[in-house]
Amino acid sequence: MHLYKTEAVVLSSIKFRDYDEIVTLFSKDEGIIKLIVKKSYTKKEGFGSKTGPFIEAEFIYTKGKSEIFKCQEISVLNYNLNLRNRYENLQAAASMATAITQFQYPLKPAPLLYKLFASYLKAIDTFLHPDILALSFCLKLLRHEGVFDIASQCHICQKELSEVHLQEDNTFCKEHAQKESIHFTSIEIKTIYELAFSRSLDHLKTISHQKLFSDKIQMFLQQKL
């Protein structure tokens, strides 16, 4: 029986039968995987204390014919308790987890994305507005998948644009914009690129928080995701 070992963050878990649990993980080596954890909900195992949302741990497991692998051992690396300090922290973490489950296929390794996710979870509590960190992660996820694309020319007239109207995968000028398109000013476009390409957490903290603008980025992400 071959044993597999990987670091992973728990994305979600559901109780199975009386004491078992099925957990969905975003792993360093195999991307999204599912494990069945036997007797997770027992006093001895802490009633699921090792498999709560956003816990980072080392998992040892075996594979069989089922798409759900069998967990053999869990060693917690980080409980990420900082996420419990504020409701906004959990919201930001949940947004990142949702983007991963929507965009990543099971058993598709994405070690760089995993590293980014784990580091952002640790940093969430240092942000006054953690949704900025979540937006940055989602935009970087689009880059990782090769679908982050904001053309600088109008899709119809080819006019060079300083501000854009986005609809699905197309960019329009004001004259050719569709009613459902999302309008971004030149400053907002610059901020999107900062969120998507910045390599510094300290730099991300300097980006001002604008609720309406955040809503527009969310609309853009929904078109892509």
C-alpha positions as CSV (number, residue, x, y, z in Angstrom):
1,M,0.0,0.0,0.0
2,H,1.6,3.2,-1.2
3,L,1.4,6.2,1.1
4,Y,1.1,9.8,-0.2
5,K,2.0,12.9,1.7
6,T,1.2,16.5,1.0
7,E,0.7,19.9,2.7
8,A,-2.8,21.2,2.2
9,V,-5.4,23.7,3.4
10,V,-8.9,22.5,4.3
11,L,-11.5,24.2,2.0
12,S,-14.5,22.5,3.4
13,S,-15.7,19.4,5.3
14,I,-18.9,17.5,5.7
15,K,-19.9,14.9,8.3
16,F,-20.2,11.4,6.9
17,R,-22.2,8.7,8.8
18,D,-21.8,9.0,12.6
19,Y,-18.2,9.8,13.2
20,D,-16.4,10.1,9.8
21,E,-15.8,13.2,7.7
22,I,-15.1,14.0,4.1
23,V,-12.8,16.9,3.6
24,T,-12.0,18.9,0.5
25,L,-8.4,20.1,0.4
26,F,-6.3,22.4,-1.7
27,S,-3.0,20.6,-1.6
28,K,0.5,21.6,-2.6
29,D,1.2,18.6,-4.7
30,E,-2.1,17.5,-6.2
31,G,-4.4,20.6,-6.2
32,I,-7.9,19.8,-5.0
33,I,-8.4,16.4,-3.5
34,K,-11.0,14.8,-1.2
35,L,-10.2,12.6,1.8
36,I,-12.3,10.5,4.0
37,V,-11.2,10.9,7.6
38,K,-12.3,8.0,9.7
39,K,-13.5,8.6,13.3
40,S,-12.8,12.3,12.9
41,Y,-15.9,13.2,15.1
42,T,-14.8,11.3,18.2
43,K,-13.6,12.6,21.5
44,K,-10.2,11.1,20.9
45,E,-9.8,13.0,17.6
46,G,-11.1,16.2,19.1
47,F,-14.5,16.2,17.2
48,G,-13.0,17.4,13.9
49,S,-10.5,19.8,15.4
50,K,-7.9,18.9,12.8
51,T,-10.2,19.4,9.8
52,G,-11.8,22.7,10.4
53,P,-12.0,25.3,7.5
54,F,-8.6,26.9,6.6
55,I,-6.5,24.7,8.8
56,E,-3.2,24.0,7.1
57,A,-1.8,20.5,7.8
58,E,0.3,17.7,6.5
59,F,-1.9,14.8,5.3
60,I,-0.8,11.2,4.7
61,Y,-3.3,9.2,2.6
62,T,-3.7,6.2,0.4
63,K,-5.5,6.0,-3.0
64,G,-7.9,3.4,-4.3
65,K,-10.5,3.1,-7.0
66,S,-12.7,5.9,-5.5
67,E,-12.1,9.6,-6.2
68,I,-12.2,10.1,-2.4
69,F,-8.9,9.0,-0.9
70,K,-8.4,7.5,2.6
71,C,-6.7,9.7,5.1
72,Q,-4.2,7.9,7.3
73,E,-2.7,10.7,9.4
74,I,-3.0,14.5,10.0
75,S,-0.3,16.7,11.4
76,V,-1.5,20.3,11.9
77,L,0.9,23.0,10.7
78,N,-1.2,26.1,11.3
79,Y,-4.7,26.5,12.6
80,N,-4.8,30.0,11.1
81,L,-6.6,31.3,14.2
82,N,-6.1,34.8,13.0
83,L,-9.0,34.3,10.7
84,R,-11.4,34.0,13.7
85,N,-10.5,37.5,15.0
86,R,-13.0,39.3,12.7
87,Y,-15.9,38.3,10.5
88,E,-14.3,40.2,7.6
89,N,-11.2,37.9,7.9
90,L,-13.4,34.8,7.4
91,Q,-15.2,36.5,4.5
92,A,-12.0,37.1,2.7
93,A,-10.7,33.6,3.3
94,A,-14.0,32.2,2.1
95,S,-13.8,34.3,-1.1
96,M,-10.4,32.9,-1.9
97,A,-11.6,29.3,-1.2
98,T,-14.6,29.8,-3.4
99,A,-12.5,31.1,-6.3
100,I,-10.2,28.0,-6.0
101,T,-13.1,25.5,-6.1
102,Q,-14.7,27.3,-9.0
103,F,-11.6,27.6,-11.1
104,Q,-9.4,24.6,-10.2
105,Y,-9.9,21.1,-11.4
106,P,-9.5,18.1,-9.0
107,L,-6.0,16.6,-9.1
108,K,-4.5,19.6,-11.0
109,P,-1.3,20.5,-9.3
110,A,-0.8,24.3,-8.7
111,P,2.0,24.6,-6.2
112,L,2.6,28.3,-6.8
113,L,-1.1,29.1,-6.3
114,Y,-1.1,27.0,-3.1
115,K,1.9,28.9,-1.8
116,L,0.1,32.2,-2.5
117,F,-3.1,31.0,-0.8
118,A,-1.3,29.8,2.3
119,S,0.7,33.1,2.6
120,Y,-2.4,35.2,2.1
121,L,-4.3,33.3,4.8
122,K,-1.5,34.1,7.3
123,A,-1.5,37.8,6.3
124,I,-5.3,38.5,6.4
125,D,-5.3,39.7,10.0
126,T,-2.7,42.4,9.2
127,F,-5.0,44.1,6.7
128,L,-7.5,46.7,7.8
129,H,-9.7,45.8,4.9
130,P,-8.9,42.1,4.2
131,D,-11.2,42.0,1.1
132,I,-8.4,43.8,-0.7
133,L,-6.2,40.8,-0.1
134,A,-9.0,38.5,-1.4
135,L,-9.4,40.6,-4.5
136,S,-5.7,40.5,-5.1
137,F,-5.7,36.7,-4.8
138,C,-8.7,36.2,-7.2
139,L,-7.0,38.5,-9.8
140,K,-3.7,36.6,-9.4
141,L,-5.7,33.4,-9.9
142,L,-7.0,34.7,-13.2
143,R,-3.4,35.5,-14.2
144,H,-2.3,31.9,-13.1
145,E,-5.0,30.5,-15.4
146,G,-4.2,32.8,-18.3
147,V,-7.5,34.6,-18.4
148,F,-6.6,37.9,-16.9
149,D,-7.1,40.1,-20.0
150,I,-8.0,43.8,-20.1
151,A,-7.4,45.0,-23.7
152,S,-6.3,48.6,-24.2
153,Q,-8.3,49.0,-27.4
154,C,-12.1,49.0,-28.1
155,H,-13.3,45.7,-29.5
156,I,-15.3,47.4,-32.2
157,C,-13.5,50.6,-33.3
158,Q,-9.9,49.8,-32.1
159,K,-9.7,53.1,-30.3
160,E,-6.9,53.3,-27.6
161,L,-8.6,53.5,-24.2
162,S,-7.6,55.2,-20.9
163,E,-10.9,54.1,-19.3
164,V,-12.7,51.0,-20.3
165,H,-16.1,49.3,-20.4
166,L,-15.7,45.5,-19.8
167,Q,-18.2,42.9,-20.8
168,E,-17.2,39.2,-20.6
169,D,-13.9,39.0,-22.6
170,N,-14.3,42.2,-24.6
171,T,-13.3,45.8,-23.9
172,F,-15.3,48.7,-25.3
173,C,-15.1,52.5,-25.5
174,K,-17.9,54.7,-24.1
175,E,-19.5,55.0,-27.5
176,H,-19.7,51.2,-28.1
177,A,-20.3,50.1,-24.5
178,Q,-23.1,47.7,-23.8
179,K,-25.6,48.4,-21.1
180,E,-24.4,45.5,-19.0
181,S,-20.7,46.4,-19.3
182,I,-18.6,47.4,-16.2
183,H,-17.0,50.8,-16.4
184,F,-13.5,51.3,-15.0
185,T,-11.8,54.6,-14.8
186,S,-8.1,54.9,-15.7
187,I,-7.2,55.1,-12.0
188,E,-9.3,52.0,-11.3
189,I,-7.6,50.0,-14.1
190,K,-4.2,51.0,-12.6
191,T,-5.4,49.7,-9.2
192,I,-6.6,46.4,-10.7
193,Y,-3.1,45.9,-12.2
194,E,-1.5,46.7,-8.8
195,L,-3.7,44.1,-7.1
196,A,-3.0,41.5,-9.8
197,F,0.8,42.0,-10.1
198,S,2.0,43.3,-6.8
199,R,4.6,41.1,-5.1
200,S,4.5,43.0,-1.8
201,L,2.0,42.7,0.9
202,D,3.1,46.1,2.3
203,H,2.2,47.6,-1.1
204,L,-1.2,46.0,-1.1
205,K,-1.9,47.6,2.3
206,T,-1.4,51.1,0.7
207,I,-4.2,50.6,-1.7
208,S,-7.2,52.6,-0.6
209,H,-10.5,50.8,0.1
210,Q,-13.4,51.9,-2.1
211,K,-16.6,49.8,-1.6
212,L,-18.2,50.6,-4.9
213,F,-14.9,49.9,-6.8
214,S,-14.6,46.5,-4.9
215,D,-18.1,45.7,-6.1
216,K,-17.1,46.4,-9.7
217,I,-14.1,44.1,-9.4
218,Q,-16.3,41.4,-8.0
219,M,-18.5,41.8,-11.0
220,F,-15.5,41.5,-13.3
221,L,-14.4,38.3,-11.4
222,Q,-17.8,36.8,-11.7
223,Q,-17.7,37.2,-15.5
224,K,-14.4,35.3,-15.5
225,L,-15.1,32.7,-12.8
